Structure formats: C-alpha cells, structure tokens
Amino acid sequence: MPDGWLILDKPRALGSTQAVSAVKRVLRKAGYGKVKTGHGGTLDPLAEGVLPIALGEATKLAGRMLDASKTYAFTIRFGEETDTLDAEGEVVAHSDRRPPMAAISAICETFVGEIEQVPPAYSALKVDGKRAYDRARAGEEVEMKSRRVTIHSLEVAGGGQRDPVQSAFATTLGRPDPFDPEPPLELADTVTLVANVSKGTYIRSLARDIAHALGTVGHVTWLRRVKAGPFTESQAISLDILEEIGNGARLEDHLLPLEAGLDGIPALTLDPESAQAARQGRILSGMPLSDGHYFAKTGDVPVALMELSDGTARVVRGFNCQDTAE
C-alpha cells in the first residue's frame, strides 16, 4: 500500500471530495485496492490549484496540513459585489468608482497581519447547526460572526485594465489637462493579487474588504491556490496524468514521501531498539537534542512524529509503515 502524497492541480468545477474519489478510483484501477485517502485543505469548486492528497499513513498528517498556511493568486473585478462574493452569485451592489493602481498597492499593506474578517454567507461554516450556504440559498438572512485570521503577505501580482477615464482632470476631448502637474491616474477594473494566509481565511471576504477599503465594491473572478503548506504548484499533477497512473504509469514517479508533509521538522534517526520502543508508544529518554518536534525514522522507514522536551521524546503520531527493503 502506498504511503505519501499526491499533489493534484485541481481544475475548476471539481469539488475537493470529487478529487479524492478520483484518486481512489485510479488507485483501484492500478491494482492498489482500497487505500486510505484524504485531502489537506478544501478548495471550492470554482477554485483551482494545489490540492494535497494524503495516501496511507500520510493521512495521519492531513490535520497538520489543514492548519498550514496557504498561498493564493486571485483576481478582483471592481464595480460589482455579488451575494456569493464570486462570479457565480447575483449582483447585490454597484459602484462606478475604480481605484487607482497606486492605491491598491498601498492598501495591501494595511491588511497584512492579524485582521478581523467576516466569512461569506455562502460558506460551509455552520450557523445554529446548519450550513451557512444552505440558509443563504433558502433566502434566510445569515449573520456571520467575525473571526481573527492572519494575512502573512499580500501584494499585487499583475496590473489592471486601464479605465477610459484616466483622471479627474481629463478634458472633454479625453486628453490630460496640460496644466495638471500630476500624471494621469491609472484606474483598475481588475487586479490580481497574491496572498499568503492562515487557516480559516476566506479569499472572497478578503477581496470584498479590499474593495470596500478602496471606496468601491468587488468580487472574485479567478482563484488559484499556488501553495499549501510545503507543497507548491510545481509538484502538482493534472487529472490527465492521474488517469495515466490508472492505465499503468508508475505511481512512484509522482508520489511524494510521507515526510514531505513535515517540511521544516528535523529528522531523528533511531536505532532498531528505540524504534521498537517508539512504536509501542514508550517515552524515549536521554535525548541530547533541542526541544521541539522531530520526524523519527529507522533507516528510511518512518516511525513517528515525536515531541522532545527536556531530553525526553514522546510520540505525537505513530506511523505503521512497512520496510520495503525487507
């Protein structure tokens, strides 16, 4: 049975659960039978990009992946806000104002750090025991509570389309006033941003709040996750490549090892006796290492994720991986 990560480049219109089902089907077709499978962070059907799929023992790390920071590229269209805050919803607000590109770059700085954010009414969060989007689709007024999230970074990825009205000082002929000392303003109909965010951040809400801060309204027209935890889009495979695995291509050519989900956690090599003790859940003592988490292994075989404190190490999550060399 495979243990590790398949990183999918999820296309639009495919749900995360559907993507997991596609992986299960392909693995069965490839002869692997029933493999434990899970994903490392939901992507909305309208979003595309990096979707980590955990296989076998790597599913024990899926929770850590859910808590990891994510990086998204997204496009905001200014002038219209929708009830879903994306291109699928009904328009609920209009504005003729288009923000200058310089103002967009400047406003990004004010969103970096811990912020209060109100999630979209069309989200999977539960309100009084029922999904918010179910209530919203039923026509109910849904009051979403504010929550604290962290924006680690936010910057402009690409420029916007130039608005026909370049400046408040434009003449009736559409030429800039030659007596205006300021250059014409470049106004944006759309802008693409890149944000690295904490768990629980809604990009649609971020786009709404950015537009409001710029004195206008807007909604997301394109959303792509380019990084999830340690996994990047350069490691992601398309659904076509996934199907090739079902038709005989080597899974090993695309499967990342279990420890790839523990990027930044140092390795701890155990001798066979200590490895056996860790597998039995026993505490290891006399470890002359700094406090923190370690990825314990014996040879190339994963043993456990362990937490070391004051020279003793305890198992946080054990792995039941077979030594393929045996």
C-alpha positions as CSV (number, residue, x, y, z in Angstrom):
1,M,0.0,0.0,0.0
2,P,1.4,3.5,-0.9
3,D,2.2,5.9,1.9
4,G,2.8,9.5,0.8
5,W,1.3,12.5,-1.0
6,L,-0.1,13.0,-4.5
7,I,-0.4,16.7,-5.2
8,L,-3.3,17.4,-7.6
9,D,-3.7,20.5,-9.8
10,K,-7.4,20.6,-9.2
11,P,-9.4,22.1,-12.1
12,R,-12.3,24.4,-11.7
13,A,-15.8,22.8,-11.3
14,L,-14.4,19.8,-9.5
15,G,-15.0,19.6,-5.8
16,S,-12.3,18.5,-3.3
17,T,-14.3,15.4,-2.3
18,Q,-14.7,14.5,-6.0
19,A,-10.9,14.9,-6.5
20,V,-10.3,12.4,-3.6
21,S,-12.8,10.0,-5.1
22,A,-11.0,10.3,-8.5
23,V,-7.7,9.3,-6.8
24,K,-9.3,6.3,-5.0
25,R,-10.8,5.1,-8.4
26,V,-7.5,5.4,-10.2
27,L,-5.6,3.6,-7.4
28,R,-8.1,0.7,-7.5
29,K,-7.7,0.6,-11.3
30,A,-4.0,0.5,-10.9
31,G,-4.3,-2.6,-8.6
32,Y,-3.7,-1.0,-5.2
33,G,-7.1,-2.0,-3.8
34,K,-8.6,0.1,-1.0
35,V,-6.2,2.9,0.1
36,K,-6.8,5.3,3.0
37,T,-7.1,8.7,1.3
38,G,-7.8,12.3,2.5
39,H,-7.1,15.8,1.3
40,G,-5.1,18.6,3.0
41,G,-7.5,21.5,2.7
42,T,-10.7,22.0,0.8
43,L,-10.8,24.0,-2.4
44,D,-14.1,25.4,-3.6
45,P,-15.3,24.0,-6.9
46,L,-14.7,27.5,-8.5
47,A,-11.2,27.5,-7.2
48,E,-8.3,25.7,-8.9
49,G,-4.7,24.7,-8.0
50,V,-2.8,22.8,-5.3
51,L,-4.8,20.1,-3.5
52,P,-2.6,17.7,-1.4
53,I,-4.0,14.2,-1.4
54,A,-2.7,12.1,1.5
55,L,-2.4,8.3,1.0
56,G,-2.0,5.6,3.6
57,E,-0.1,6.6,6.7
58,A,0.2,10.2,5.3
59,T,-3.5,10.6,6.2
60,K,-2.3,10.9,9.8
61,L,-0.7,14.2,8.8
62,A,-3.8,15.6,7.0
63,G,-4.8,17.5,10.1
64,R,-1.5,19.3,10.2
65,M,-1.9,20.2,6.5
66,L,-5.4,21.7,7.2
67,D,-3.7,24.0,9.8
68,A,-0.9,25.0,7.4
69,S,-0.7,28.4,5.7
70,K,-1.8,28.6,2.1
71,T,-0.9,30.9,-0.8
72,Y,-3.5,32.1,-3.3
73,A,-3.5,34.2,-6.5
74,F,-6.8,35.8,-7.1
75,T,-8.4,38.4,-9.4
76,I,-10.8,41.0,-8.1
77,R,-13.3,42.7,-10.5
78,F,-14.3,46.1,-9.2
79,G,-17.7,47.7,-9.7
80,E,-20.0,44.8,-8.7
81,E,-20.4,42.8,-5.4
82,T,-22.3,39.5,-5.5
83,D,-24.0,37.7,-2.8
84,T,-21.6,34.8,-3.0
85,L,-18.6,37.2,-3.4
86,D,-17.6,35.4,-6.6
87,A,-18.6,35.2,-10.3
88,E,-21.4,32.7,-9.7
89,G,-23.6,35.0,-7.5
90,E,-26.3,37.6,-8.0
91,V,-25.1,41.2,-8.1
92,V,-26.2,43.0,-4.9
93,A,-24.2,46.2,-5.1
94,H,-22.8,48.5,-7.8
95,S,-20.2,51.2,-7.8
96,D,-18.9,53.4,-10.6
97,R,-15.6,54.0,-8.7
98,R,-12.5,52.4,-10.0
99,P,-9.5,52.5,-7.7
100,P,-6.1,53.8,-8.8
101,M,-3.4,51.1,-9.1
102,A,-1.2,53.0,-6.7
103,A,-4.0,53.0,-4.1
104,I,-4.4,49.2,-4.5
105,S,-0.7,48.6,-3.8
106,A,-0.8,50.9,-0.8
107,I,-3.9,49.3,0.7
108,C,-2.4,45.9,0.6
109,E,0.0,46.8,3.4
110,T,-2.9,47.6,5.8
111,F,-4.3,44.1,5.5
112,V,-1.0,42.3,6.5
113,G,-1.0,40.9,10.0
114,E,-3.9,39.8,12.2
115,I,-7.2,41.1,11.0
116,E,-10.9,40.7,11.8
117,Q,-12.8,39.0,8.9
118,V,-16.5,38.2,8.4
119,P,-16.8,34.9,6.4
120,P,-19.1,34.8,3.4
121,A,-22.7,33.9,4.0
122,Y,-22.2,31.3,1.2
123,S,-19.7,29.2,3.1
124,A,-19.7,25.7,4.7
125,L,-19.5,27.2,8.2
126,K,-22.4,26.1,10.4
127,V,-24.9,28.7,11.8
128,D,-27.1,27.2,14.5
129,G,-26.3,23.7,13.4
130,K,-26.9,24.3,9.7
131,R,-24.5,25.1,6.8
132,A,-24.5,28.8,6.1
133,Y,-24.8,28.3,2.4
134,D,-27.9,26.2,2.9
135,R,-29.5,29.0,4.9
136,A,-28.4,31.6,2.3
137,R,-29.8,29.6,-0.6
138,A,-33.1,29.2,1.2
139,G,-33.4,33.0,1.3
140,E,-32.6,33.4,5.0
141,E,-30.7,36.4,6.4
142,V,-27.4,34.9,7.6
143,E,-25.4,36.8,10.1
144,M,-21.8,35.6,10.1
145,K,-19.6,36.3,13.1
146,S,-16.3,38.0,12.7
147,R,-13.2,35.9,13.3
148,R,-9.4,36.7,13.6
149,V,-7.2,35.4,10.8
150,T,-3.7,36.3,9.7
151,I,-2.5,37.6,6.4
152,H,1.2,36.8,6.2
153,S,1.7,38.7,3.0
154,L,-0.4,40.5,0.3
155,E,0.9,42.0,-2.9
156,V,-0.1,42.9,-6.4
157,A,0.7,40.2,-8.9
158,G,-0.4,42.0,-12.1
159,G,-1.8,45.3,-13.3
160,G,-5.4,46.1,-14.0
161,Q,-7.1,47.1,-17.2
162,R,-6.8,50.8,-17.9
163,D,-10.1,52.7,-17.3
164,P,-11.2,55.1,-20.2
165,V,-11.4,57.9,-17.7
166,Q,-7.8,58.4,-16.8
167,S,-8.0,61.4,-14.5
168,A,-10.4,63.7,-12.8
169,F,-8.5,66.4,-14.7
170,A,-9.2,65.0,-18.2
171,T,-10.5,67.3,-20.8
172,T,-13.7,66.8,-22.8
173,L,-11.5,65.5,-25.6
174,G,-10.2,62.8,-23.4
175,R,-6.7,64.3,-23.2
176,P,-4.9,65.0,-19.9
177,D,-5.0,68.7,-18.9
178,P,-1.5,70.0,-19.8
179,F,-1.7,72.3,-16.7
180,D,-2.3,69.4,-14.4
181,P,1.1,68.8,-12.5
182,E,0.0,65.3,-11.6
183,P,0.3,62.4,-14.2
184,P,-3.0,60.7,-15.2
185,L,-4.2,58.1,-12.7
186,E,-4.2,54.5,-13.9
187,L,-7.5,53.2,-12.7
188,A,-8.2,49.5,-12.4
189,D,-11.2,47.5,-13.5
190,T,-9.5,44.3,-12.2
191,V,-6.4,43.5,-10.3
192,T,-4.7,40.2,-9.5
193,L,-3.2,39.8,-6.0
194,V,-1.1,37.1,-4.2
195,A,-1.9,36.4,-0.6
196,N,-0.2,34.0,1.9
197,V,-2.8,33.4,4.6
198,S,-3.5,31.4,7.8
199,K,-6.0,28.7,8.3
200,G,-9.6,29.9,8.2
201,T,-9.0,32.9,5.9
202,Y,-11.6,33.4,3.1
203,I,-10.2,35.0,0.0
204,R,-13.6,36.0,-1.2
205,S,-14.1,38.0,2.1
206,L,-10.6,39.5,1.7
207,A,-11.4,40.6,-1.8
208,R,-14.7,42.2,-0.6
209,D,-12.9,44.0,2.2
210,I,-10.1,45.3,0.0
211,A,-12.7,46.7,-2.4
212,H,-14.6,48.4,0.4
213,A,-11.3,49.9,1.8
214,L,-10.8,51.4,-1.7
215,G,-14.2,53.0,-1.7
216,T,-15.8,50.6,-4.1
217,V,-17.2,47.1,-4.3
218,G,-15.8,44.0,-6.0
219,H,-15.9,40.2,-6.3
220,V,-13.5,37.4,-7.1
221,T,-13.5,36.2,-10.7
222,W,-10.5,33.9,-10.5
223,L,-8.9,32.0,-7.6
224,R,-5.9,29.7,-7.7
225,R,-4.1,28.1,-4.8
226,V,-0.4,28.1,-5.6
227,K,0.9,26.7,-2.4
228,A,-0.5,24.6,0.5
229,G,1.9,24.1,3.4
230,P,5.1,22.9,1.9
231,F,3.5,21.8,-1.4
232,T,3.8,24.0,-4.5
233,E,2.1,24.0,-7.9
234,S,5.4,22.8,-9.5
235,Q,4.8,19.5,-7.7
236,A,1.2,19.2,-8.8
237,I,-0.1,16.8,-11.5
238,S,-3.1,17.2,-13.7
239,L,-6.1,14.9,-13.8
240,D,-4.8,13.6,-17.2
241,I,-1.5,12.4,-15.5
242,L,-3.5,10.9,-12.7
243,E,-5.5,8.9,-15.2
244,E,-2.2,7.6,-16.7
245,I,-1.4,6.0,-13.3
246,G,-4.6,4.1,-13.6
247,N,-3.5,3.0,-17.1
248,G,-0.2,1.6,-16.0
249,A,2.1,4.6,-15.4
250,R,4.3,4.4,-12.3
251,L,2.7,5.9,-9.2
252,E,6.2,6.2,-7.7
253,D,7.1,8.9,-10.3
254,H,4.6,11.3,-8.8
255,L,4.2,10.1,-5.1
256,L,6.0,12.3,-2.6
257,P,7.2,10.7,0.6
258,L,5.2,10.9,3.8
259,E,7.8,13.2,5.4
260,A,7.3,15.8,2.6
261,G,4.3,16.9,4.7
262,L,6.7,17.6,7.6
263,D,8.8,20.2,5.8
264,G,11.0,22.1,8.3
265,I,10.8,19.4,11.0
266,P,14.2,17.9,11.6
267,A,14.8,14.1,11.3
268,L,15.7,11.9,14.2
269,T,17.4,8.6,13.4
270,L,16.5,5.8,15.8
271,D,18.3,2.5,16.3
272,P,16.1,-0.6,15.9
273,E,15.6,-0.9,19.7
274,S,14.5,2.7,20.1
275,A,12.3,2.5,17.0
276,Q,10.5,-0.5,18.5
277,A,10.0,1.3,21.8
278,A,8.5,4.3,20.0
279,R,6.2,2.1,18.0
280,Q,4.9,0.7,21.4
281,G,4.3,4.3,22.5
282,R,7.0,4.4,25.1
283,I,8.8,7.5,26.1
284,L,12.5,7.8,25.0
285,S,14.9,9.5,27.4
286,G,18.4,10.7,27.3
287,M,18.0,12.5,24.0
288,P,20.7,15.3,23.8
289,L,18.6,17.5,21.4
290,S,16.8,20.8,21.5
291,D,13.1,20.8,22.4
292,G,10.7,20.6,19.6
293,H,9.1,18.3,17.0
294,Y,11.1,15.6,15.2
295,F,10.4,13.2,12.4
296,A,11.7,9.9,13.8
297,K,12.8,7.1,11.4
298,T,14.9,4.0,11.4
299,G,16.9,3.8,8.2
300,D,14.4,5.1,5.5
301,V,11.3,3.8,7.3
302,P,9.1,6.4,9.1
303,V,8.5,5.6,12.7
304,A,6.7,8.6,14.3
305,L,6.3,12.3,14.7
306,M,7.8,12.9,18.1
307,E,7.9,15.9,20.6
308,L,11.1,16.3,22.5
309,S,11.2,18.2,25.8
310,D,14.0,18.2,28.4
311,G,15.7,15.3,26.8
312,T,12.7,13.0,26.6
313,A,10.7,12.3,23.5
314,R,7.1,11.1,23.3
315,V,5.1,10.0,20.3
316,V,2.7,12.6,18.8
317,R,1.7,10.4,15.8
318,G,3.0,7.0,15.1
319,F,3.3,5.5,11.6
320,N,2.8,1.9,10.6
321,C,5.0,1.8,7.5
322,Q,6.4,-1.4,6.1
323,D,10.2,-1.6,5.4
324,T,10.1,-2.1,1.6
325,A,13.7,-3.4,1.8
326,E,12.6,-6.5,3.8
